[in-house]
Amino acid sequence: MRVLVYSDDAATREKVRLALGRRPAADVPLVEIVECATEPAVFKHLDKGGIDIAVLDGEAQPAGGMGICRQAKDEIYNCPPVCLIIARQDDRWLANWSHADAVVAQPIDPMALAEAVADLMRRRAATQLT
């Protein structure tokens, strides 16, 4: 499965990539990471299709992952599930506003992120079978 990882911070993208590894859980397919550092690159990949899961950094600049998530959910047909990385637990209401499918708080817990993405992968695979 193709996982898009968006952050303007290369270190955050690396943390996500390392947390997911080649396979975030034993029962899900191998992942192919597509990294994006800008909002236009995110929408280019989403518009083109072929992205199964998106992991977006809510604190990215100048375009935050929450706004990108909301726009993608409103504008992209069959938008892939989105895992949003938030800075504070109190930002969960903003993640809900953005229609995120999963939320992981900073600092990134590799196990929590891998579990959240694996769950989204399972749900995505189930919807593609129907």
PLY file of the C-alpha trace (Angstrom):
ply
format ascii 1.0
element vertex 130
property float x
property float y
property float z
element edge 129
property int vertex1
property int vertex2
end_header
0.00 0.00 0.00
1.16 3.51 -0.77
1.35 5.82 2.26
1.74 9.55 1.69
3.68 11.30 4.47
3.41 15.09 4.61
5.48 17.43 6.76
7.66 20.43 6.03
10.09 18.97 8.58
12.35 16.24 7.22
12.93 14.90 10.75
9.18 14.39 11.23
8.91 12.59 7.90
11.81 10.35 8.95
10.17 9.55 12.31
7.00 8.51 10.50
8.94 6.46 7.96
10.88 4.68 10.71
7.74 4.07 12.80
5.97 2.44 9.86
8.95 0.47 8.63
8.29 -1.86 5.72
5.10 -3.19 7.32
3.40 -1.56 10.35
1.75 -4.86 11.39
2.15 -8.50 10.42
-1.33 -8.75 8.88
-1.09 -5.76 6.53
0.70 -5.38 3.18
4.12 -3.86 2.71
4.12 -0.07 2.53
5.63 2.22 -0.04
6.25 5.67 1.43
5.63 8.77 -0.70
7.10 11.84 1.03
5.80 15.36 0.49
7.11 18.60 1.96
4.59 20.99 0.37
0.83 21.30 0.05
0.87 21.33 -3.78
2.80 18.05 -3.78
0.21 16.46 -1.47
-2.68 17.44 -3.74
-0.76 16.39 -6.86
-0.43 12.86 -5.46
-3.99 12.74 -4.10
-5.46 14.01 -7.37
-3.45 11.47 -9.35
-4.72 8.62 -7.16
-2.93 5.53 -5.99
-2.46 6.76 -2.41
-4.00 4.38 0.12
-3.31 6.22 3.40
-2.14 9.75 4.19
-0.20 10.75 7.31
-0.29 14.53 7.70
1.63 16.75 10.14
-0.87 19.10 11.77
1.94 21.54 12.61
3.49 21.78 9.13
4.10 25.25 7.74
2.85 27.18 5.85
-0.02 24.74 5.24
-0.95 22.62 8.22
-2.08 19.04 7.94
-5.47 19.82 9.49
-6.43 22.26 6.76
-5.08 19.96 4.07
-7.06 17.07 5.54
-10.29 19.08 5.59
-9.79 20.27 2.00
-8.88 16.78 0.77
-11.92 15.20 2.47
-14.16 17.88 0.90
-12.63 17.87 -2.60
-10.98 14.51 -3.38
-13.31 11.78 -4.60
-12.76 8.63 -2.55
-10.17 10.43 -0.41
-7.88 7.95 1.33
-8.02 7.65 5.12
-5.95 10.25 6.94
-3.90 9.92 10.12
-3.23 13.35 11.58
-0.24 14.08 13.80
-1.21 16.74 16.35
0.97 18.76 18.73
-1.32 18.62 21.77
-4.04 16.27 22.99
-6.31 19.36 23.19
-6.11 19.60 19.38
-8.31 16.51 18.96
-11.36 18.72 18.37
-9.53 20.31 15.43
-8.69 16.87 14.11
-12.39 16.01 14.30
-13.21 19.24 12.43
-10.73 18.25 9.71
-12.42 14.80 9.30
-9.23 12.90 10.19
-9.73 9.14 10.42
-7.04 8.68 13.10
-5.04 10.96 15.37
-1.60 10.53 16.93
-0.09 13.12 19.29
3.45 14.47 19.38
5.96 13.33 20.41
5.41 10.50 17.97
5.10 7.14 19.68
6.24 4.69 16.97
4.00 1.90 18.26
0.90 4.13 18.40
1.54 5.49 14.90
2.17 2.03 13.43
-1.01 0.74 15.09
-3.10 3.67 13.82
-1.82 3.33 10.25
-2.21 -0.46 10.28
-5.83 -0.02 11.38
-6.44 2.44 8.53
-4.79 0.00 6.10
-7.12 -2.78 7.25
-10.17 -0.53 6.82
-8.98 0.65 3.40
-8.42 -2.93 2.24
-11.90 -3.91 3.45
-13.58 -1.06 1.56
-11.69 -1.90 -1.62
-13.01 -5.46 -1.51
-16.65 -4.33 -1.55
0 1
1 2
2 3
3 4
4 5
5 6
6 7
7 8
8 9
9 10
10 11
11 12
12 13
13 14
14 15
15 16
16 17
17 18
18 19
19 20
20 21
21 22
22 23
23 24
24 25
25 26
26 27
27 28
28 29
29 30
30 31
31 32
32 33
33 34
34 35
35 36
36 37
37 38
38 39
39 40
40 41
41 42
42 43
43 44
44 45
45 46
46 47
47 48
48 49
49 50
50 51
51 52
52 53
53 54
54 55
55 56
56 57
57 58
58 59
59 60
60 61
61 62
62 63
63 64
64 65
65 66
66 67
67 68
68 69
69 70
70 71
71 72
72 73
73 74
74 75
75 76
76 77
77 78
78 79
79 80
80 81
81 82
82 83
83 84
84 85
85 86
86 87
87 88
88 89
89 90
90 91
91 92
92 93
93 94
94 95
95 96
96 97
97 98
98 99
99 100
100 101
101 102
102 103
103 104
104 105
105 106
106 107
107 108
108 109
109 110
110 111
111 112
112 113
113 114
114 115
115 116
116 117
117 118
118 119
119 120
120 121
121 122
122 123
123 124
124 125
125 126
126 127
127 128
128 129
